[in-house]
Amino acid sequence: MGLPAIASISAGLTHTRALDGAGQVWGWGNNSGGQLGNGTVINTNRPVLALGLSGVKAISGGFFHSLVLKEDGT
């Protein structure tokens, strides 16, 4: 599966996040701490959609975590 048009991208230590133009978050890489947000702890080299996130305007990857900023400021 390919990614939709990407607005921004951010990398953590061993995982990567992408924000698409519709405000959805995609991730791939290490997921041992659930940092991809897809409800599993399975590592993947293919993009997976983060569950329960919409209206996101900014993303950031950290050591073993990911952060998002939604359009409403949360």
Predicted model as a PDB file, atoms N, CA, C, CB and O in Angstrom, pLDDT in the B-factor column:
MODEL        1                                                                  
ATOM      1  N   MET A   1       0.847  -1.180   0.000  1.00 58.00           N  
ATOM      2  CA  MET A   1       0.000   0.000   0.000  1.00 58.00           C  
ATOM      3  C   MET A   1       0.887   1.236   0.000  1.00 58.00           C  
ATOM      4  CB  MET A   1      -0.960   0.002   1.219  1.00 58.00           C  
ATOM      5  O   MET A   1       1.834   1.321   0.781  1.00 58.00           O  
ATOM      6  N   GLY A   2       0.596   2.161  -0.843  1.00 76.00           N  
ATOM      7  CA  GLY A   2       1.340   3.410  -0.883  1.00 76.00           C  
ATOM      8  C   GLY A   2       0.728   4.444   0.040  1.00 76.00           C  
ATOM      9  O   GLY A   2      -0.388   4.276   0.532  1.00 76.00           O  
ATOM     10  N   LEU A   3       1.451   5.488   0.263  1.00 86.00           N  
ATOM     11  CA  LEU A   3       0.965   6.588   1.096  1.00 86.00           C  
ATOM     12  C   LEU A   3       0.204   7.603   0.247  1.00 86.00           C  
ATOM     13  CB  LEU A   3       2.137   7.274   1.829  1.00 86.00           C  
ATOM     14  O   LEU A   3       0.497   7.770  -0.937  1.00 86.00           O  
ATOM     15  N   PRO A   4      -0.773   8.281   0.853  1.00 88.00           N  
ATOM     16  CA  PRO A   4      -1.391   9.412   0.163  1.00 88.00           C  
ATOM     17  C   PRO A   4      -0.411  10.583   0.129  1.00 88.00           C  
ATOM     18  CB  PRO A   4      -2.721   9.827   0.857  1.00 88.00           C  
ATOM     19  O   PRO A   4       0.718  10.455   0.603  1.00 88.00           O  
ATOM     20  N   ALA A   5      -0.821  11.703  -0.417  1.00 93.00           N  
ATOM     21  CA  ALA A   5       0.038  12.893  -0.456  1.00 93.00           C  
ATOM     22  C   ALA A   5       0.438  13.277   0.965  1.00 93.00           C  
ATOM     23  CB  ALA A   5      -0.685  14.082  -1.162  1.00 93.00           C  
ATOM     24  O   ALA A   5      -0.418  13.428   1.837  1.00 93.00           O  
ATOM     25  N   ILE A   6       1.742  13.436   1.196  1.00 96.00           N  
ATOM     26  CA  ILE A   6       2.277  13.701   2.536  1.00 96.00           C  
ATOM     27  C   ILE A   6       2.577  15.184   2.704  1.00 96.00           C  
ATOM     28  CB  ILE A   6       3.551  12.868   2.790  1.00 96.00           C  
ATOM     29  O   ILE A   6       3.198  15.814   1.848  1.00 96.00           O  
ATOM     30  N   ALA A   7       2.115  15.732   3.844  1.00 96.00           N  
ATOM     31  CA  ALA A   7       2.339  17.144   4.160  1.00 96.00           C  
ATOM     32  C   ALA A   7       3.626  17.344   4.953  1.00 96.00           C  
ATOM     33  CB  ALA A   7       1.154  17.703   4.943  1.00 96.00           C  
ATOM     34  O   ALA A   7       4.319  18.346   4.771  1.00 96.00           O  
ATOM     35  N   SER A   8       3.955  16.378   5.848  1.00 96.00           N  
ATOM     36  CA  SER A   8       5.188  16.485   6.627  1.00 96.00           C  
ATOM     37  C   SER A   8       5.604  15.105   7.103  1.00 96.00           C  
ATOM     38  CB  SER A   8       5.008  17.446   7.830  1.00 96.00           C  
ATOM     39  O   SER A   8       4.821  14.155   7.087  1.00 96.00           O  
ATOM     40  N   ILE A   9       6.858  15.021   7.528  1.00 96.00           N  
ATOM     41  CA  ILE A   9       7.415  13.758   7.989  1.00 96.00           C  
ATOM     42  C   ILE A   9       8.320  14.030   9.193  1.00 96.00           C  
ATOM     43  CB  ILE A   9       8.201  13.041   6.846  1.00 96.00           C  
ATOM     44  O   ILE A   9       8.943  15.088   9.286  1.00 96.00           O  
ATOM     45  N   SER A  10       8.384  13.061  10.114  1.00 96.00           N  
ATOM     46  CA  SER A  10       9.215  13.213  11.301  1.00 96.00           C  
ATOM     47  C   SER A  10       9.745  11.841  11.696  1.00 96.00           C  
ATOM     48  CB  SER A  10       8.416  13.865  12.473  1.00 96.00           C  
ATOM     49  O   SER A  10       9.041  10.839  11.572  1.00 96.00           O  
ATOM     50  N   ALA A  11      10.980  11.798  12.169  1.00 93.00           N  
ATOM     51  CA  ALA A  11      11.594  10.528  12.559  1.00 93.00           C  
ATOM     52  C   ALA A  11      11.924  10.512  14.038  1.00 93.00           C  
ATOM     53  CB  ALA A  11      12.854  10.269  11.743  1.00 93.00           C  
ATOM     54  O   ALA A  11      12.388  11.504  14.600  1.00 93.00           O  
ATOM     55  N   GLY A  12      11.680   9.380  14.652  1.00 89.00           N  
ATOM     56  CA  GLY A  12      12.131   9.132  16.014  1.00 89.00           C  
ATOM     57  C   GLY A  12      13.443   8.364  15.943  1.00 89.00           C  
ATOM     58  O   GLY A  12      14.112   8.366  14.910  1.00 89.00           O  
ATOM     59  N   LEU A  13      13.807   7.714  17.025  1.00 92.00           N  
ATOM     60  CA  LEU A  13      15.060   6.963  17.041  1.00 92.00           C  
ATOM     61  C   LEU A  13      15.027   5.822  16.019  1.00 92.00           C  
ATOM     62  CB  LEU A  13      15.330   6.406  18.449  1.00 92.00           C  
ATOM     63  O   LEU A  13      15.962   5.666  15.232  1.00 92.00           O  
ATOM     64  N   THR A  14      13.959   5.030  16.029  1.00 94.00           N  
ATOM     65  CA  THR A  14      13.870   3.871  15.127  1.00 94.00           C  
ATOM     66  C   THR A  14      12.509   3.762  14.453  1.00 94.00           C  
ATOM     67  CB  THR A  14      14.159   2.591  15.893  1.00 94.00           C  
ATOM     68  O   THR A  14      12.146   2.690  13.969  1.00 94.00           O  
ATOM     69  N   HIS A  15      11.758   4.843  14.416  1.00 95.00           N  
ATOM     70  CA  HIS A  15      10.468   4.838  13.725  1.00 95.00           C  
ATOM     71  C   HIS A  15      10.266   6.169  13.013  1.00 95.00           C  
ATOM     72  CB  HIS A  15       9.306   4.569  14.719  1.00 95.00           C  
ATOM     73  O   HIS A  15      10.902   7.171  13.342  1.00 95.00           O  
ATOM     74  N   THR A  16       9.378   6.159  12.042  1.00 96.00           N  
ATOM     75  CA  THR A  16       9.119   7.352  11.246  1.00 96.00           C  
ATOM     76  C   THR A  16       7.626   7.595  11.178  1.00 96.00           C  
ATOM     77  CB  THR A  16       9.715   7.217   9.829  1.00 96.00           C  
ATOM     78  O   THR A  16       6.838   6.650  11.145  1.00 96.00           O  
ATOM     79  N   ARG A  17       7.233   8.868  11.157  1.00 95.00           N  
ATOM     80  CA  ARG A  17       5.845   9.293  11.060  1.00 95.00           C  
ATOM     81  C   ARG A  17       5.679  10.168   9.837  1.00 95.00           C  
ATOM     82  CB  ARG A  17       5.399  10.041  12.333  1.00 95.00           C  
ATOM     83  O   ARG A  17       6.586  10.904   9.449  1.00 95.00           O  
ATOM     84  N   ALA A  18       4.490  10.075   9.231  1.00 97.00           N  
ATOM     85  CA  ALA A  18       4.141  10.945   8.118  1.00 97.00           C  
ATOM     86  C   ALA A  18       2.733  11.470   8.355  1.00 97.00           C  
ATOM     87  CB  ALA A  18       4.244  10.195   6.750  1.00 97.00           C  
ATOM     88  O   ALA A  18       1.853  10.737   8.805  1.00 97.00           O  
ATOM     89  N   LEU A  19       2.534  12.730   8.052  1.00 97.00           N  
ATOM     90  CA  LEU A  19       1.237  13.382   8.180  1.00 97.00           C  
ATOM     91  C   LEU A  19       0.717  13.639   6.778  1.00 97.00           C  
ATOM     92  CB  LEU A  19       1.334  14.712   9.006  1.00 97.00           C  
ATOM     93  O   LEU A  19       1.376  14.294   5.971  1.00 97.00           O  
ATOM     94  N   ASP A  20      -0.479  13.114   6.490  1.00 96.00           N  
ATOM     95  CA  ASP A  20      -1.015  13.329   5.149  1.00 96.00           C  
ATOM     96  C   ASP A  20      -1.852  14.605   5.099  1.00 96.00           C  
ATOM     97  CB  ASP A  20      -1.857  12.124   4.707  1.00 96.00           C  
ATOM     98  O   ASP A  20      -2.129  15.216   6.131  1.00 96.00           O  
ATOM     99  N   GLY A  21      -2.245  14.993   3.909  1.00 95.00           N  
ATOM    100  CA  GLY A  21      -2.981  16.239   3.708  1.00 95.00           C  
ATOM    101  C   GLY A  21      -4.356  16.254   4.326  1.00 95.00           C  
ATOM    102  O   GLY A  21      -4.953  17.320   4.476  1.00 95.00           O  
ATOM    103  N   ALA A  22      -4.882  15.082   4.694  1.00 96.00           N  
ATOM    104  CA  ALA A  22      -6.205  14.983   5.324  1.00 96.00           C  
ATOM    105  C   ALA A  22      -6.109  14.988   6.851  1.00 96.00           C  
ATOM    106  CB  ALA A  22      -6.920  13.711   4.855  1.00 96.00           C  
ATOM    107  O   ALA A  22      -7.123  14.844   7.533  1.00 96.00           O  
ATOM    108  N   GLY A  23      -4.911  15.151   7.387  1.00 96.00           N  
ATOM    109  CA  GLY A  23      -4.742  15.193   8.842  1.00 96.00           C  
ATOM    110  C   GLY A  23      -4.663  13.840   9.498  1.00 96.00           C  
ATOM    111  O   GLY A  23      -4.885  13.723  10.703  1.00 96.00           O  
ATOM    112  N   GLN A  24      -4.343  12.794   8.717  1.00 96.00           N  
ATOM    113  CA  GLN A  24      -4.168  11.458   9.281  1.00 96.00           C  
ATOM    114  C   GLN A  24      -2.677  11.173   9.421  1.00 96.00           C  
ATOM    115  CB  GLN A  24      -4.858  10.378   8.393  1.00 96.00           C  
ATOM    116  O   GLN A  24      -1.853  11.709   8.679  1.00 96.00           O  
ATOM    117  N   VAL A  25      -2.346  10.315  10.393  1.00 97.00           N  
ATOM    118  CA  VAL A  25      -0.956  10.024  10.713  1.00 97.00           C  
ATOM    119  C   VAL A  25      -0.622   8.581  10.337  1.00 97.00           C  
ATOM    120  CB  VAL A  25      -0.679  10.272  12.210  1.00 97.00           C  
ATOM    121  O   VAL A  25      -1.369   7.653  10.645  1.00 97.00           O  
ATOM    122  N   TRP A  26       0.512   8.416   9.668  1.00 96.00           N  
ATOM    123  CA  TRP A  26       1.020   7.120   9.244  1.00 96.00           C  
ATOM    124  C   TRP A  26       2.361   6.882   9.920  1.00 96.00           C  
ATOM    125  CB  TRP A  26       1.153   7.043   7.695  1.00 96.00           C  
ATOM    126  O   TRP A  26       3.078   7.835  10.226  1.00 96.00           O  
ATOM    127  N   GLY A  27       2.706   5.623  10.156  1.00 95.00           N  
ATOM    128  CA  GLY A  27       3.997   5.337  10.758  1.00 95.00           C  
ATOM    129  C   GLY A  27       4.551   4.005  10.317  1.00 95.00           C  
ATOM    130  O   GLY A  27       3.815   3.129   9.862  1.00 95.00           O  
ATOM    131  N   TRP A  28       5.874   3.855  10.459  1.00 96.00           N  
ATOM    132  CA  TRP A  28       6.531   2.590  10.169  1.00 96.00           C  
ATOM    133  C   TRP A  28       7.832   2.537  10.941  1.00 96.00           C  
ATOM    134  CB  TRP A  28       6.780   2.415   8.650  1.00 96.00           C  
ATOM    135  O   TRP A  28       8.364   3.564  11.361  1.00 96.00           O  
ATOM    136  N   GLY A  29       8.342   1.318  11.124  1.00 96.00           N  
ATOM    137  CA  GLY A  29       9.578   1.108  11.865  1.00 96.00           C  
ATOM    138  C   GLY A  29       9.326   0.345  13.145  1.00 96.00           C  
ATOM    139  O   GLY A  29       8.423  -0.489  13.217  1.00 96.00           O  
ATOM    140  N   ASN A  30      10.133   0.636  14.160  1.00 95.00           N  
ATOM    141  CA  ASN A  30      10.019  -0.026  15.457  1.00 95.00           C  
ATOM    142  C   ASN A  30       8.692   0.358  16.109  1.00 95.00           C  
ATOM    143  CB  ASN A  30      11.212   0.350  16.377  1.00 95.00           C  
ATOM    144  O   ASN A  30       8.324   1.532  16.141  1.00 95.00           O  
ATOM    145  N   ASN A  31       7.982  -0.635  16.626  1.00 94.00           N  
ATOM    146  CA  ASN A  31       6.694  -0.403  17.283  1.00 94.00           C  
ATOM    147  C   ASN A  31       6.632  -1.134  18.615  1.00 94.00           C  
ATOM    148  CB  ASN A  31       5.535  -0.852  16.377  1.00 94.00           C  
ATOM    149  O   ASN A  31       5.543  -1.429  19.109  1.00 94.00           O  
ATOM    150  N   SER A  32       7.788  -1.430  19.203  1.00 93.00           N  
ATOM    151  CA  SER A  32       7.830  -2.230  20.426  1.00 93.00           C  
ATOM    152  C   SER A  32       7.104  -1.576  21.591  1.00 93.00           C  
ATOM    153  CB  SER A  32       9.256  -2.493  20.814  1.00 93.00           C  
ATOM    154  O   SER A  32       6.669  -2.271  22.510  1.00 93.00           O  
ATOM    155  N   GLY A  33       6.964  -0.264  21.575  1.00 89.00           N  
ATOM    156  CA  GLY A  33       6.238   0.446  22.615  1.00 89.00           C  
ATOM    157  C   GLY A  33       4.891   0.978  22.142  1.00 89.00           C  
ATOM    158  O   GLY A  33       4.267   1.786  22.829  1.00 89.00           O  
ATOM    159  N   GLY A  34       4.443   0.532  20.982  1.00 90.00           N  
ATOM    160  CA  GLY A  34       3.173   1.006  20.440  1.00 90.00           C  
ATOM    161  C   GLY A  34       3.247   2.393  19.840  1.00 90.00           C  
ATOM    162  O   GLY A  34       2.215   3.036  19.649  1.00 90.00           O  
ATOM    163  N   GLN A  35       4.462   2.876  19.532  1.00 89.00           N  
ATOM    164  CA  GLN A  35       4.632   4.243  19.068  1.00 89.00           C  
ATOM    165  C   GLN A  35       4.039   4.513  17.688  1.00 89.00           C  
ATOM    166  CB  GLN A  35       6.075   4.576  19.051  1.00 89.00           C  
ATOM    167  O   GLN A  35       3.914   5.674  17.298  1.00 89.00           O  
ATOM    168  N   LEU A  36       3.674   3.481  16.945  1.00 92.00           N  
ATOM    169  CA  LEU A  36       3.031   3.704  15.653  1.00 92.00           C  
ATOM    170  C   LEU A  36       1.539   3.969  15.787  1.00 92.00           C  
ATOM    171  CB  LEU A  36       3.256   2.515  14.751  1.00 92.00           C  
ATOM    172  O   LEU A  36       0.913   4.473  14.855  1.00 92.00           O  
ATOM    173  N   GLY A  37       0.970   3.636  16.929  1.00 92.00           N  
ATOM    174  CA  GLY A  37      -0.432   3.969  17.202  1.00 92.00           C  
ATOM    175  C   GLY A  37      -1.461   3.145  16.446  1.00 92.00           C  
ATOM    176  O   GLY A  37      -2.606   3.569  16.292  1.00 92.00           O  
ATOM    177  N   ASN A  38      -1.061   1.970  15.973  1.00 95.00           N  
ATOM    178  CA  ASN A  38      -2.008   1.143  15.219  1.00 95.00           C  
ATOM    179  C   ASN A  38      -2.605   0.013  16.045  1.00 95.00           C  
ATOM    180  CB  ASN A  38      -1.329   0.567  14.009  1.00 95.00           C  
ATOM    181  O   ASN A  38      -3.221  -0.898  15.491  1.00 95.00           O  
ATOM    182  N   GLY A  39      -2.430   0.059  17.362  1.00 96.00           N  
ATOM    183  CA  GLY A  39      -3.044  -0.931  18.248  1.00 96.00           C  
ATOM    184  C   GLY A  39      -2.249  -2.214  18.411  1.00 96.00           C  
ATOM    185  O   GLY A  39      -2.737  -3.171  19.012  1.00 96.00           O  
ATOM    186  N   THR A  40      -1.016  -2.248  17.877  1.00 97.00           N  
ATOM    187  CA  THR A  40      -0.169  -3.426  18.024  1.00 97.00           C  
ATOM    188  C   THR A  40       1.194  -3.001  18.556  1.00 97.00           C  
ATOM    189  CB  THR A  40      -0.025  -4.179  16.675  1.00 97.00           C  
ATOM    190  O   THR A  40       1.463  -1.813  18.732  1.00 97.00           O  
ATOM    191  N   VAL A  41       2.046  -3.981  18.808  1.00 96.00           N  
ATOM    192  CA  VAL A  41       3.452  -3.722  19.119  1.00 96.00           C  
ATOM    193  C   VAL A  41       4.329  -4.491  18.131  1.00 96.00           C  
ATOM    194  CB  VAL A  41       3.786  -4.126  20.593  1.00 96.00           C  
ATOM    195  O   VAL A  41       5.421  -4.948  18.470  1.00 96.00           O  
ATOM    196  N   ILE A  42       3.828  -4.622  16.912  1.00 97.00           N  
ATOM    197  CA  ILE A  42       4.527  -5.334  15.848  1.00 97.00           C  
ATOM    198  C   ILE A  42       5.282  -4.330  14.984  1.00 97.00           C  
ATOM    199  CB  ILE A  42       3.534  -6.166  14.988  1.00 97.00           C  
ATOM    200  O   ILE A  42       4.693  -3.377  14.472  1.00 97.00           O  
ATOM    201  N   ASN A  43       6.582  -4.544  14.825  1.00 97.00           N  
ATOM    202  CA  ASN A  43       7.396  -3.692  13.959  1.00 97.00           C  
ATOM    203  C   ASN A  43       6.955  -3.878  12.510  1.00 97.00           C  
ATOM    204  CB  ASN A  43       8.910  -4.016  14.119  1.00 97.00           C  
ATOM    205  O   ASN A  43       6.529  -4.969  12.131  1.00 97.00           O  
ATOM    206  N   THR A  44       7.051  -2.830  11.701  1.00 97.00           N  
ATOM    207  CA  THR A  44       6.677  -2.930  10.296  1.00 97.00           C  
ATOM    208  C   THR A  44       7.514  -1.984   9.451  1.00 97.00           C  
ATOM    209  CB  THR A  44       5.187  -2.628  10.113  1.00 97.00           C  
ATOM    210  O   THR A  44       7.843  -0.878   9.880  1.00 97.00           O  
ATOM    211  N   ASN A  45       7.856  -2.426   8.246  1.00 96.00           N  
ATOM    212  CA  ASN A  45       8.572  -1.545   7.329  1.00 96.00           C  
ATOM    213  C   ASN A  45       7.616  -0.956   6.294  1.00 96.00           C  
ATOM    214  CB  ASN A  45       9.711  -2.304   6.632  1.00 96.00           C  
ATOM    215  O   ASN A  45       8.053  -0.299   5.350  1.00 96.00           O  
ATOM    216  N   ARG A  46       6.326  -1.187   6.465  1.00 95.00           N  
ATOM    217  CA  ARG A  46       5.300  -0.611   5.595  1.00 95.00           C  
ATOM    218  C   ARG A  46       4.443   0.365   6.405  1.00 95.00           C  
ATOM    219  CB  ARG A  46       4.414  -1.731   4.960  1.00 95.00           C  
ATOM    220  O   ARG A  46       4.159   0.105   7.574  1.00 95.00           O  
ATOM    221  N   PRO A  47       4.039   1.451   5.819  1.00 96.00           N  
ATOM    222  CA  PRO A  47       3.235   2.437   6.543  1.00 96.00           C  
ATOM    223  C   PRO A  47       1.919   1.852   7.063  1.00 96.00           C  
ATOM    224  CB  PRO A  47       2.944   3.625   5.642  1.00 96.00           C  
ATOM    225  O   PRO A  47       1.220   1.127   6.356  1.00 96.00           O  
ATOM    226  N   VAL A  48       1.602   2.187   8.317  1.00 96.00           N  
ATOM    227  CA  VAL A  48       0.324   1.816   8.924  1.00 96.00           C  
ATOM    228  C   VAL A  48      -0.341   3.083   9.439  1.00 96.00           C  
ATOM    229  CB  VAL A  48       0.516   0.771  10.077  1.00 96.00           C  
ATOM    230  O   VAL A  48       0.329   4.017   9.881  1.00 96.00           O  
ATOM    231  N   LEU A  49      -1.649   3.100   9.377  1.00 96.00           N  
ATOM    232  CA  LEU A  49      -2.425   4.253   9.821  1.00 96.00           C  
ATOM    233  C   LEU A  49      -2.589   4.228  11.335  1.00 96.00           C  
ATOM    234  CB  LEU A  49      -3.800   4.279   9.133  1.00 96.00           C  
ATOM    235  O   LEU A  49      -2.959   3.199  11.899  1.00 96.00           O  
ATOM    236  N   ALA A  50      -2.320   5.340  11.991  1.00 96.00           N  
ATOM    237  CA  ALA A  50      -2.559   5.455  13.429  1.00 96.00           C  
ATOM    238  C   ALA A  50      -4.065   5.495  13.654  1.00 96.00           C  
ATOM    239  CB  ALA A  50      -1.861   6.729  14.029  1.00 96.00           C  
ATOM    240  O   ALA A  50      -4.777   6.229  12.969  1.00 96.00           O  
ATOM    241  N   LEU A  51      -4.546   4.717  14.602  1.00 96.00           N  
ATOM    242  CA  LEU A  51      -5.970   4.613  14.863  1.00 96.00           C  
ATOM    243  C   LEU A  51      -6.470   5.746  15.751  1.00 96.00           C  
ATOM    244  CB  LEU A  51      -6.281   3.281  15.502  1.00 96.00           C  
ATOM    245  O   LEU A  51      -5.781   6.150  16.687  1.00 96.00           O  
ATOM    246  N   GLY A  52      -7.643   6.252  15.471  1.00 93.00           N  
ATOM    247  CA  GLY A  52      -8.286   7.244  16.326  1.00 93.00           C  
ATOM    248  C   GLY A  52      -7.729   8.647  16.220  1.00 93.00           C  
ATOM    249  O   GLY A  52      -8.048   9.496  17.052  1.00 93.00           O  
ATOM    250  N   LEU A  53      -6.914   8.913  15.232  1.00 91.00           N  
ATOM    251  CA  LEU A  53      -6.362  10.254  15.053  1.00 91.00           C  
ATOM    252  C   LEU A  53      -6.907  10.875  13.772  1.00 91.00           C  
ATOM    253  CB  LEU A  53      -4.819  10.211  15.018  1.00 91.00           C  
ATOM    254  O   LEU A  53      -6.873  10.267  12.702  1.00 91.00           O  
ATOM    255  N   SER A  54      -7.403  12.083  13.905  1.00 92.00           N  
ATOM    256  CA  SER A  54      -7.816  12.862  12.733  1.00 92.00           C  
ATOM    257  C   SER A  54      -7.655  14.330  13.089  1.00 92.00           C  
ATOM    258  CB  SER A  54      -9.300  12.534  12.301  1.00 92.00           C  
ATOM    259  O   SER A  54      -7.539  14.682  14.263  1.00 92.00           O  
ATOM    260  N   GLY A  55      -7.650  15.167  12.095  1.00 96.00           N  
ATOM    261  CA  GLY A  55      -7.499  16.593  12.346  1.00 96.00           C  
ATOM    262  C   GLY A  55      -6.146  16.961  12.914  1.00 96.00           C  
ATOM    263  O   GLY A  55      -6.036  17.921  13.676  1.00 96.00           O  
ATOM    264  N   VAL A  56      -5.111  16.214  12.557  1.00 97.00           N  
ATOM    265  CA  VAL A  56      -3.759  16.476  13.054  1.00 97.00           C  
ATOM    266  C   VAL A  56      -3.086  17.497  12.149  1.00 97.00           C  
ATOM    267  CB  VAL A  56      -2.921  15.164  13.123  1.00 97.00           C  
ATOM    268  O   VAL A  56      -3.198  17.423  10.925  1.00 97.00           O  
ATOM    269  N   LYS A  57      -2.375  18.466  12.766  1.00 97.00           N  
ATOM    270  CA  LYS A  57      -1.687  19.477  11.955  1.00 97.00           C  
ATOM    271  C   LYS A  57      -0.172  19.438  12.104  1.00 97.00           C  
ATOM    272  CB  LYS A  57      -2.184  20.847  12.321  1.00 97.00           C  
ATOM    273  O   LYS A  57       0.536  20.059  11.311  1.00 97.00           O  
ATOM    274  N   ALA A  58       0.346  18.715  13.114  1.00 97.00           N  
ATOM    275  CA  ALA A  58       1.796  18.624  13.294  1.00 97.00           C  
ATOM    276  C   ALA A  58       2.139  17.304  13.969  1.00 97.00           C  
ATOM    277  CB  ALA A  58       2.332  19.820  14.129  1.00 97.00           C  
ATOM    278  O   ALA A  58       1.361  16.781  14.767  1.00 97.00           O  
ATOM    279  N   ILE A  59       3.327  16.767  13.636  1.00 96.00           N  
ATOM    280  CA  ILE A  59       3.806  15.517  14.216  1.00 96.00           C  
ATOM    281  C   ILE A  59       5.256  15.671  14.630  1.00 96.00           C  
ATOM    282  CB  ILE A  59       3.648  14.349  13.221  1.00 96.00           C  
ATOM    283  O   ILE A  59       5.987  16.515  14.112  1.00 96.00           O  
ATOM    284  N   SER A  60       5.659  14.822  15.589  1.00 94.00           N  
ATOM    285  CA  SER A  60       7.049  14.798  16.006  1.00 94.00           C  
ATOM    286  C   SER A  60       7.363  13.412  16.543  1.00 94.00           C  
ATOM    287  CB  SER A  60       7.341  15.893  17.070  1.00 94.00           C  
ATOM    288  O   SER A  60       6.538  12.797  17.219  1.00 94.00           O  
ATOM    289  N   GLY A  61       8.563  12.923  16.239  1.00 88.00           N  
ATOM    290  CA  GLY A  61       8.993  11.633  16.751  1.00 88.00           C  
ATOM    291  C   GLY A  61      10.083  11.816  17.776  1.00 88.00           C  
ATOM    292  O   GLY A  61      10.977  12.646  17.607  1.00 88.00           O  
ATOM    293  N   GLY A  62      10.009  11.042  18.841  1.00 86.00           N  
ATOM    294  CA  GLY A  62      11.024  11.083  19.881  1.00 86.00           C  
ATOM    295  C   GLY A  62      11.759   9.759  19.972  1.00 86.00           C  
ATOM    296  O   GLY A  62      11.758   8.973  19.025  1.00 86.00           O  
ATOM    297  N   PHE A  63      12.375   9.518  21.092  1.00 87.00           N  
ATOM    298  CA  PHE A  63      13.180   8.312  21.288  1.00 87.00           C  
ATOM    299  C   PHE A  63      12.337   7.065  21.019  1.00 87.00           C  
ATOM    300  CB  PHE A  63      13.761   8.271  22.723  1.00 87.00           C  
ATOM    301  O   PHE A  63      12.571   6.369  20.030  1.00 87.00           O  
ATOM    302  N   PHE A  64      11.379   6.777  21.866  1.00 84.00           N  
ATOM    303  CA  PHE A  64      10.443   5.665  21.666  1.00 84.00           C  
ATOM    304  C   PHE A  64       9.011   6.159  21.755  1.00 84.00           C  
ATOM    305  CB  PHE A  64      10.685   4.550  22.703  1.00 84.00           C  
ATOM    306  O   PHE A  64       8.136   5.428  22.219  1.00 84.00           O  
ATOM    307  N   HIS A  65       8.757   7.367  21.325  1.00 86.00           N  
ATOM    308  CA  HIS A  65       7.404   7.912  21.392  1.00 86.00           C  
ATOM    309  C   HIS A  65       7.152   8.816  20.188  1.00 86.00           C  
ATOM    310  CB  HIS A  65       7.189   8.692  22.713  1.00 86.00           C  
ATOM    311  O   HIS A  65       8.073   9.199  19.468  1.00 86.00           O  
ATOM    312  N   SER A  66       5.892   9.138  19.997  1.00 87.00           N  
ATOM    313  CA  SER A  66       5.473  10.058  18.938  1.00 87.00           C  
ATOM    314  C   SER A  66       4.504  11.062  19.534  1.00 87.00           C  
ATOM    315  CB  SER A  66       4.819   9.293  17.740  1.00 87.00           C  
ATOM    316  O   SER A  66       3.754  10.742  20.456  1.00 87.00           O  
ATOM    317  N   LEU A  67       4.520  12.280  19.005  1.00 91.00           N  
ATOM    318  CA  LEU A  67       3.622  13.329  19.465  1.00 91.00           C  
ATOM    319  C   LEU A  67       2.859  13.896  18.276  1.00 91.00           C  
ATOM    320  CB  LEU A  67       4.404  14.445  20.200  1.00 91.00           C  
ATOM    321  O   LEU A  67       3.376  13.964  17.161  1.00 91.00           O  
ATOM    322  N   VAL A  68       1.616  14.302  18.536  1.00 94.00           N  
ATOM    323  CA  VAL A  68       0.823  14.968  17.506  1.00 94.00           C  
ATOM    324  C   VAL A  68       0.180  16.209  18.109  1.00 94.00           C  
ATOM    325  CB  VAL A  68      -0.259  14.010  16.918  1.00 94.00           C  
ATOM    326  O   VAL A  68      -0.105  16.259  19.305  1.00 94.00           O  
ATOM    327  N   LEU A  69      -0.041  17.196  17.271  1.00 97.00           N  
ATOM    328  CA  LEU A  69      -0.787  18.399  17.639  1.00 97.00           C  
ATOM    329  C   LEU A  69      -1.991  18.469  16.718  1.00 97.00           C  
ATOM    330  CB  LEU A  69       0.101  19.702  17.532  1.00 97.00           C  
ATOM    331  O   LEU A  69      -1.856  18.512  15.495  1.00 97.00           O  
ATOM    332  N   LYS A  70      -3.169  18.479  17.322  1.00 96.00           N  
ATOM    333  CA  LYS A  70      -4.392  18.521  16.518  1.00 96.00           C  
ATOM    334  C   LYS A  70      -4.782  19.961  16.217  1.00 96.00           C  
ATOM    335  CB  LYS A  70      -5.543  17.798  17.239  1.00 96.00           C  
ATOM    336  O   LYS A  70      -4.331  20.894  16.881  1.00 96.00           O  
ATOM    337  N   GLU A  71      -5.616  20.121  15.221  1.00 96.00           N  
ATOM    338  CA  GLU A  71      -6.060  21.462  14.802  1.00 96.00           C  
ATOM    339  C   GLU A  71      -6.754  22.219  15.925  1.00 96.00           C  
ATOM    340  CB  GLU A  71      -6.998  21.355  13.611  1.00 96.00           C  
ATOM    341  O   GLU A  71      -6.733  23.450  15.938  1.00 96.00           O  
ATOM    342  N   ASP A  72      -7.375  21.505  16.875  1.00 97.00           N  
ATOM    343  CA  ASP A  72      -8.076  22.166  17.979  1.00 97.00           C  
ATOM    344  C   ASP A  72      -7.140  22.510  19.144  1.00 97.00           C  
ATOM    345  CB  ASP A  72      -9.209  21.277  18.477  1.00 97.00           C  
ATOM    346  O   ASP A  72      -7.590  22.984  20.187  1.00 97.00           O  
ATOM    347  N   GLY A  73      -5.838  22.270  18.962  1.00 96.00           N  
ATOM    348  CA  GLY A  73      -4.862  22.622  19.988  1.00 96.00           C  
ATOM    349  C   GLY A  73      -4.544  21.504  20.973  1.00 96.00           C  
ATOM    350  O   GLY A  73      -3.648  21.657  21.803  1.00 96.00           O  
ATOM    351  N   THR A  74      -5.250  20.395  20.900  1.00 95.00           N  
ATOM    352  CA  THR A  74      -4.964  19.277  21.812  1.00 95.00           C  
ATOM    353  C   THR A  74      -3.823  18.438  21.273  1.00 95.00           C  
ATOM    354  CB  THR A  74      -6.215  18.400  22.019  1.00 95.00           C  
ATOM    355  O   THR A  74      -3.434  17.451  21.897  1.00 95.00           O  
TER     356      THR A  74                                                      
ENDMDL                                                                          
END                                                                             
